[in-house]
Amino acid sequence: MSKIGVVLLNMGGPDSLSAVEPFLYNLFSDHDIIEIPRLIQKPVARLIAKLRAEKTKHYYEVMGGKSPQREQTEQQAKALQNVLGENYKVVVAMRYWHPFTEEALRELFTEDISKIVLLPMYPQYSKTTTGSSFNEFERVFKRFPQVPVIRIISYHNHPAYIRAMVENIKEHLQSWESYFFLFTAHSLPVQVIKRGDPYKDQTEETVKLIMEHFPEVSYALGYQSKIGPVKWLEPFTDKLIEELIKSGVKRLALIPVSFVCEHSETLYELDVQYKSLAESLGVESFVRIPTLKDHPSFIEALRQLVISSLQ
């Protein structure tokens, strides 16, 4: 009997310190992220990867020598497989490190697949994340049996996803009423947004919908992980931490909103750099809310997304 294939699309991360430089090369070779003339893209990517490798390796050393993203995305896939049942086959396709899209499709087509659902692990759409993964899928899919493909574009405002975020905050934050909520999302070059990318609007909508469940709580949204000289989305999360604590905020909850599993942006930037910053400024309580990972309510949201995409 044929099955429906579900492909979880994610960024991927290095699985060893020796993988850091080739991972960075793959990332900076992506024209959907860095739009420079294609003729020079790969030499420039090689140079940036070489220049950034040592500093980036240090982040991963602090995190135990590798990114947990593959392991956590595979746990999400396993949990989703369990709730979808035997008529589905769920696989993981990473954009910049193993398992790459081709590996995922090879695994998928060990079964008789009747159609494919592409499910990005990015709740908010951007051409630099979901769009890039879709483009890579298109390039690779040509070499495989041509079955119908359904794309889930975003789910930033899906009620079940919002419910999962709300539950996750409440589970990890005792007496949340006394905290200031600082949401943090990966920043993007302003130029990308000006060209019509919906990421900023969708991120703001996610935060607004979450905060409807916490009407008494003050909150802000910041952006993190800027690289390079061009203008990126602001305010920056670290600057907000500084401003908030200096203005008298004593209890700060940091909530990653564009990540559904842990990687260097959460485990190093938030847990090491931003925590250290907050403590140096005299914060009384600093709580970083974990990402959703395989939270049952998030897996239920993913199940609903797959089922409704097929109707």
N, C-alpha and C positions, 0 to 999 in steps of 0.2 A: 504493500500500500504506500502511495506517495505521501510525503510530508511537506509541511510548510517550513521553509528555512527562515530563521530570525538571526540577523547579523548585528551584534552590538558593536558600534563604531566608537573607538576611543583614540586618544592621542598616542598612548604607549609611553614607555620610559625605559631607560637603560637597566638591564638585568645584572650588570656587573660594572666595575669601575672602567674596565677596558672597553665597554660598550658606550661610554659617555661621548667620546669624540665622534664615532660614526653616527650615533643618535642625533647629535647636534648638526652634523653634516646633512642628514636626511631632513631635519627640521628646516634649516636655512636654505635648502635646495627647493623648498616648496614655493612655487610661484604664487600660490593663493595667500601666502603669508608675507613674503618679501617680493614685491613687484619691481624687479630690475630687469634689464634686457636679458633674455634667455641665454644669449651667447656667453655672457659673463657670470650667469647665476651659479654654476657649479664651482668655478674657481673662487668666487667670492664666498660661497658657502664653506668651502674647504678652509679658507683663511679665517673666517669668523669662528668656525668650529675649533680650529687649532688655538686661536687666541683665547677662547672662553673655556677650553677643556679643563685646565687645571683648577680654576676657580669653581667650576661646576662640579668637578670630582669631589671637592671639599664638602659641598652640600650633601652629596650622596654618601660620603664617609660618615658624616654626622647621622645620616638616616639608616646606617647599617650596610652600606656598600651597594645598594640598588634601590630602584623605585618599586614600591609595592603595587603599582597600578595594574600590572598584568594579573597578579594574584587576586586582587580585589575585583577586577572586572570579570575574571573567570568565576569567582564566587557569585557575582551577580548573575552571570549566565547560568550557572548551575541552579541557583534559586529560581530563576525564571523558567528554566526547563522543567523543574519540579511542579510549578503551578500551571504551566501550559499543558503538560502531559505528552504522551507518546506520539501524537500526531504532528509534533513540532520537533525541529532540531535547532538548538541555539548554539551559535559559535561566536567567537570574539575576533574582530579585525582591528588591529592597531595601525595607526597612520605612519609612525616613524620608527617603530621597532617591532620585534617579533611578538606575537604572530601577525605578520603582514596580511593585507587583504587577500593576496594570492594563496597564502597558507590556509586562511579561513575558508575560502571557497573550495579549495581542494578537500578540506575536511567535510564541508557541507555536502559536496557531490559524491561522497562515498555512499550516500543514500539517494533514493529516488525523490527528487525535490520538484514540487509542482509550481511553487512561487516563492519569492523571497521578500521579507520585510526588513528594511534597513532602519535600525533603531539607534540613533545617536545617543551617546552618554553625555551629551551637552543639552541641558534643558532649554537654554536660550540659543536661538540660531545665530550663527555668524558665518560669513563666507570663508573666514579663516580657520574655522573648526569643522562644523558639520558640512559646510560647502566643500571644503578641501577633501574630506572623507568621501563625500558623494562623487567628486571628480575622480579620485583615485579608484573608487569602485568601478566607475564607467570604463576607465582605461583597462582594468584587469578583467572585467566581466566578459569582454569580447571573446576571450579565449575559452569560455565555459558554455555549457548548454544554455540556450536563450529561453529563459522562463520569465513570466511577468515579475516586475519588481515594484514594490510599494515603498515609498519613502515617507517616514515620519519626520516632518520638518523641525518642529519644536514642540515643547509641552510646558513652557514657562508658566502658563496660567491654568494648567489642568488641575481640577479640584483634588484629585487623588495625590498628585505630586505636592501641591500646597499642603494638604493634610499631613503628608509624610514629613515635610519640613517643620511644620508646627509641632508635631509629636516629638520629633527628634530634639528640637530646642527644649521642650518641656522635660524630656527624659534626662537631659544632661545639665539642666540648670535649676538648682534648688532656689526657691524664692526669686523667680525671674522678675517679679514686679519691681525689685530694687535695682535692677541692672539697666544700663544704657546698652542698646543693641547696635553694634557696629557691623553692618553687612559688608563683605568684601568680595569683589569680583575681579576676574582677570581683566586688566586694561587692554585697550586696543588703540592703534593710531587713530587720531581724530579724523584723518583723511578717509579712512574706511567707513566711518559713520556718515560723513558728509556725502559719500557716494550712495547712501541709501541702505546701508547695513542696519538691520533692526535690533542688533544686540543690545544697545544701550536702552532703548525703549522697553524691550522685553525684560531686561534685568530689573529695571525700575518697577515694571508691573508685577514681577514676582515678589519683590520686597513689599510693595503696597498690599498685595493680597495676603502675604504672611502676617503683616502688621494689623490687618483687620481682626486677627485673633488675639492681639495684645494691645488693645486700645489705650491702656494706661501708660504704655512704655514709650520713652523717647528713643529715637533711632536716627541713623544716618547710613549712607551708602558710600563706600570708598572703592578705589580701583588700585590694583597692585601689579607688580611684575613688569613694569615698563623696561624696555631695553632700547638702546639707540638714541639718536639725537632728535628725532621728529617729535611733534606734539602728540601726547597720548591723552586718553580720557582721564579727567580729574574729577573730584579731589583725590589725591593719593591717600591710601589707607594709613600709611605711617604718619603723614602730616596730620590727619584727622585724630589719630591716637594722641599725638602731642597736644593739639588744640583742645581736645575734650578733657584730658587730664589737667591741663593748665587752667581750664575754665571751671574745674571743681568736680568733674566726674570721678567717683571713687570706685564704682563697680562696673566693669566693662565686659560685655560678652561679645566675642568676635565670631561672626557667623559667615563661613564661606558659602556663597550663593551660586557660583557658576561651576562648582566642582562637585561631582557625586562620588568620587573616591579620592584617597589621599595621594599626593605626590609632592615634589619639592616645594611647590608654591604654598602648600599647607604645612608640611612637616618641617620645613626649614624656615621659609619666610615668616609664617605666622607663629609657629611654636618656638622658634629660636630667636629670630631677629626682632619681631614685633613684641613678643612677650618680654624680652630683655629691655626693649625701649620703654614699655609701659611700666615695668618694675623700677627702672632707673628714674622715672618721673614720679614715683611714689603712689602708684595705683594700689588700692587696698585689695581688690579681688579682680583677677584677669582670668576669664574662662573662655577657652576656644572650643566652640561646638564642633564635634566631629562631622565629617561628611556622611552622607546617607549610607554609602556602601550597600550591604544587602539587608537593610532595614525592611522588615516585612511589609510595611505600608508603601515603601518605595517600589518593592518588587510587585506589589498589587497594582500600583500605578502603571508600571511597565506592562503588566499583563493586560490591563484595560486598554492601553495604547495599541498593543498588537491586535487584540480582538476587534476593537472599533475600526482599525485601519483596514480590516478585511471585509467590512460590511458594505 
